[in-house]
Amino acid sequence: MSADFDVIVIGAGAAGLFCAARAGQRGLKVLLVDHNSRVAEKIRISGGGRANFTNRDLDPRAPQRHFVGGNPHFCRSALARFTPQHFIDLVERHGIAWHEKHKGQLFCDGPSQQLIDMLISECERAGVLHWQPCSVLAVRHEGGAYVLDSSRGTLRAAKLVVATGGLSIPQIGATDFGFRLGKQFGLRVVEPRPALVPLTFGGEAWSPYAELAGLALPVTISTGTGKSRMSFNEDLLFTHRGLSGPAVLQISSYWQAGAPLVVDFAPEVAMEERLREAKNRSRKQVANELAQWMPARLANAWVAQDAGLARPVNEVADRALVQLAERIGRWQITPTGTEGYKKAEVTAGGIDTRDLSSQTMESKQPGLYFIGEVVDVTGWLGGYNFQWAWASADACAQAL
């Protein structure tokens, strides 16, 4: 078959669904296609099945605070025009109950399927034609239109929106389609890499901590130096292969291969001072004193690295206590890598924002738009990436 549309949107994830709905509601004839049989799988699995759909702490006047990319300021315009409150209003109009967790994170009270149903309903109300599964085999620009060879026939549209996401979580159908399409039309692509991803470690430096899998505690974690230094106060989780938890997922977006991480395992404690006080008043083992401020398993791991610490704290040399406090407060270790796209929540990198309009999401190739995760805009953990999906989709739909 052959069919003509005003707009074709490739990718039925968060950004694609929302853009198709908003464009359709503006009177355009819209086709939404996706190679998967299931819609919006990332929404379904996000937030432990409750969909962390936005974050109230987002400040559109300073988007670089919550976003990573070659030009974090690129997202300012879209985020300022479509705010978290705009999306909250839509959620409430559909009767979806929600709650706020710490640091502005908003979740559905019920299953994330409610959010998917909302987006599908918005598309249906707008008259969007939705084909799934439908694979796009080739794209070309001819006669002022985009012509797509698909598994359901030849399609034509004046405007083409690419919302195909990144490479993270390939088990739910992630591909590099959007990056390849951008390159086909002469756009630059920032090398993709896993982001919001657990980090792996190995070798002798890691051996004292290899048995701590499952242990979690609040830390301050940082990487980089000078103006490029980034730091987070979040929970860290030891895994069988390395480190995870919100602290590590956050810092992973800023970590550069070969660079060390610095971790403070007791950020609220003046550890050197506390250990000196303990030496003057206590006869407990050093590990037992440390267990006041951190999990006992971790305290034992610290002490096991120095035979001189395996004794009552009042018998330990001052210098050894100072060195112990320094290690706890400034533990430095270099990751060997990441858990890769299989465990990454998002993909950093993507279509270079220098080749896109921040107002419309249109590329330097006329009529070709890119939105959502496929673009070199990556948010922090906690709903920021979904807000970028909604905001970029809305900016694009208005331009269409």
N, C-alpha and C positions, 0 to 999 in steps of 0.2 A: 504494500500500500504506500501511498504518498500523502503527506499532510502538511499544511501550512499553519504557522502560529505567529503571534506577535513576539512571544518570548518562549524560549526553551530553557528550563533550569535542569542542569545535570547534577544529581545528588540530592537524595531525600533524607538528609540529616537535619539537624536543628536549623542551620542557616538556609538550606534549600527549601525546606517546608515553609519557613516563615516568609522568605522572599516571594515564593510562588503565591502564597495567600495574599500578601500585601499588594503584589502586582495585579493579581486577579481582581481584588477589591477596588482597584482603580480603573477597571473596565477593560483590561488587556486580556487577550486570548492566550492562556498560558498552558504549556505542557511541562509536567514534572516527570523526569525519568530517573531510574536508578537500577544498577545491575543486580542489586540484592533483592531477595524476595520479601525480606522484612524491612520495615521502615524505622529509621531513627534508633538504631541499636545503641548508639552511644548515650542517648537520653535514657534508654531503658536501664542500662547497667550503671549509670552514674549515681553518685551519692548513696551507694549501698542499696540501690533500687528505689531511692526516694527523690532523685534528680535535684542536685544542688544547682538550681536554675538561674540564680544571679547572686550578686553581693551588694548589699546596701552601702558598704564602705567605699565603693568606687567613687573617685573624685574626677569627673570629666575635665576639670581645669588642670589636672596634673596626671594625665593617663600614664605617663612614663613610670609613675610610682608602682603601678600594678601590671605593667606590660613590658615584654622583652621583644626586641627586634632591631633591625638595622636602623629604623627610625620610629621609636616608640610614640613620638608626637603624631604620627600618621593617624592613629585611631582617635585623636581628640575630637575631630568634627563629628564623626558618626556617634560616638559615645555621648557627646553633649546634646545631640538632637534626639537620641532615643535612650532614655535613662532607665535604671532599674525600676523606678516607679512606674514608668510606662508599661513595662512587662508585668509588674505586679497587678496593675489595673486590669490587664487582659486576663490574667490567671483568676482574679476575683470575679470578673464578669462570667467566667465559666464555672463558678462555684467550687473551685479547687481550694481546699484548705491548705495552709502552709504555716511553717514555723521558722523562727530564726535561731540558728546555733551561734557559736562564738564567732567573733570577728566578722559580723555582717552576713554570714552565709545563710541563704534561704533554701529550704527544702519543702517538698510536698509532704503533707501529713500522711497521705496514702501512697500507693505505688506510683512510680514514674510513668506508668502507662496512661495515667490521667493527663499528663502533659502532652504525650504523643497524640492521644485522642483529641485534645484541644486543637493542636496544630492541624490535624487531618480535618477536623470540623471546620476550621477557618478556611482551609483550601476548598472544601466542598461548597461552603457558603459563597465562595468567590468564583465558583464554576471552573476551578482548575482541573484539567484532565491529567490523570495520574497513572503512569504506566510502570508497573513493577511485576516481575523483573524485565528490564529492557536494557540490553547492552549497547553502548555506543561504540561502533567499530571504527569509524573514521569521521573526521570533521574537515570541512573545507569552506572557504569563503568565495562565493562567486555570484555575480549579478547583484551585488549589494545585499546578499543574504547569507546566512550560515546554513550549510547543507550538511545534514548528519545521516550517515549510513548506520542504521540500527538493526537490531535483531527483529524489529517489527516493521521495518521498511525505511523508506527515505523520508526525512523530516526537513522542513525549512522554517527559518525564523529570521526576522530582522535583527533580533538581539539574542545573545547567548550568555547565560549566567552559569559560571562554574562554581559549584559548591560541594566539591568531591572530597573535602577533608584532606588529612595527611596520611602518614604511614602507620600511625599508632594503632595497636590492637588489630593486627591483620586477620585474626580469627573471626572477626565480625565483618570482614570484607574490605578492609582498607587497601587502597592501591595508590600508585603514583600517577594516575591518569591526569589529574589536574596539572601537575608539574610538567608532564610530557606535552600537554596541550599548550601550556604557556610557552614552552620552548619552540613548539611548532610555529607559533605566531611571532617569534622573535623577542619574547619577553625574557628578562633575566630571572633566574631562580637562585635564591640563597640556599646553599647546601642544607638539605633537611637533616635533622638529628632528633633523637628521642628527647623529650622534655617531660617534666613532672614524673621522673622515673627513679626507681631505686638504684643505688650505686653498689658496685661490687668491689671486693678487696681480696687480696691473697698474699702469700709469702709470709716471711717471719714476722713482719710488722703486724699482721692480722692474727696470728696464731693465738695470742693471749685472749682474744675476744671471740674466737670461733664457736665457743660453747655457750654463748649468751643469747642464742636465738630465742625470740619471743619476749625479750626484755624491752620495756619501753619506759621512757622518762622524759621530762621537759628539759630542753637544752637551749643554748644559744649557739648557732652554727654560722660560720662565715667562710667566704672564699674571695680571692682577689686581693689586690693591694691598692692603696691610694684611692683615687676617685672611682676606680672600678670595683672596690671592695663592696660586697653585699652580705647582709647578715639577717638572720631570721630567729625569732624566739618561738619555737614550736616543739612538739613531741617528736622524739627520735625512737626508732624501733630497730633492734638488732635482728637480722635474719640469718638464715643458714649460709648465705653467700655474701652478706655485707650489711648495709644499712638502708632503712626505709623510714616510713612515717612521714608526717607532714613536713618536718624540718628538712629532711633529705630531699623529698620531692620538690620542695620550693627551691632549695639551693642548687639542685641539678640543672635548672634552667640557666644558671649563671656559671656553673662550673666548666672550666676548660680542661681538656685532657692534659694530664701531666701536672696539673696544679694541685696543691694540698688543700684539705679542709682543716679548719680550726674549730674545735668543739669545746665549749664550756659545759661540763656535766653538772655544775652546781651554780647556775648563774646568779642566784639570789644569796649566795653564801660567800663571805670573805674567808676562803678556805685556809689560807696561811694563818690568819689570826685565830680561827677556831681550833686549828691543830695545836698551836702554841698554848692556848688556854687549856686544851685537853691534857697536854703534857704536864701542866702544873697542878691539875686537880684529879686526874684519873689514872687508874692502873689497868684499864680495859685494853684489850688487843686493839691495834690500829684499825683493823677491819671493822670491829664493832663500833668504834667511834665514827668511822666513815658512814656506816649504815644509818646514822641519824639523818644524813643528807642525800643519800642515794640508795638504790636497791642493794641489798646485801650481796647478791651475786656479782654485781659490778664492783662493789667495794673489795670483795675477795679477789677479783681479777686484777685490780690495781696492786694490791699487797703482794700477790703471788709473783709479780715481776721483779721484786727486790727482796732478797732474803733478809736484809736488815730491817724490814718492816714487819716481819712475822714475829712480833713480840709486843709486850705492853707498851702503850704510847709513851709512858714516862721514861722508858729505857731507850727510846729512839733518838738518834742525834738530830740536833736542830737542822742541820743542813739537809738531812734525808727528808724531814718533814716539809721543808721549803720546796725541795724538788718534787715531792709528791703533790703538794698544792699546785705547783706550776703545771704538772702533767694533767691534773684533773681540770684545771681552769683553762688550759691552752693545749689540749690534746691535738696534735697535728698528725694527719695521716693522708696519704694520697690514694685515691681510688684507682683501681686498675681498669675500670670501665663502668658500663651501665647494664641494666637488665634488658636493654634494647626495646624495640618497638612493641614486643609482645606484652611488656609490663608498663610501657609509657602511657600516661593518660592523654598526652597530646604530642604533636610534632612541632618542633621549632623550625624556623626557616620557611621556605616556600616562595611564592611569587613575590618578587622584589617590589616593595612599595614605591620605589622610584619610578616604576612603570605603571602605576595606578593613580587615579584621582582619589584623594581622601574625601572629596565631597560626594562622589557618585559610585566609586568602586570600578569605574570603567577603565580599561587598560588603554595603552597607547594604540592598540589595535581597535579601531572604532567598532562599537557594538558588542565588544567582548568584555564581560565583567567577571570579577573574582571576589568571592566573599567567604567569610568564616576561616576555618583552620588552614585552608589551602594557601592563605596569604601569610606573609612573614610578620605576623602579629601573634604573640603568645602571652596569654594571661597567667597570673599567679593561680595557685590552687585556691579553690573556694568559690566557684561560680563565675569567675571573671571571663573564662573562655566562652561560656554560654552567653554572657552579656555581649561579648564581641560578636558572636553569631547573630544575635537579635539585632544589634545596632547596625552592623555592616549590611545585613539583609534589608533592613528598613531603608537605609540610605540608598541602596541599589534600587529598591522597588520604587522609591520616589523619583529617582532619575529615569527609570524606564518609562 
